[in-house]
Amino acid sequence: MLSLVSSDATDIRDRGRRRPSANLDQRAFRANLFVVVGSVLFVLGRALLALAGPGPAVLALREAGGGERPPDTDATILRGGRA
């Protein structure tokens, strides 16, 4: 069986594709930066939801509670019927 590695090769691994450690450090820094930015955006989104979420419910309660008036008394009803 013939080998794909030349007869004068001392090692079968390809050394040309290795990346220097500086590139790995740069990638690690970029990954950490993305994690931090993503976390900050997640927290801001949650804060906006917490602030905007109860808004419509509070407005509905204000409209329902502020527009009610006490029930009419018998005297008020009789006075309204004479006019």
Secondary structure, DSSP 4 states (H G I P E B T S, - for coil): ---SS-TT-S--S-GGG---HHHHHHHHHHHHHHHHHHHHHHHHHHHHHHHHTTHHHHHHHHHHHHS--PPPPHHHHHHHHH-
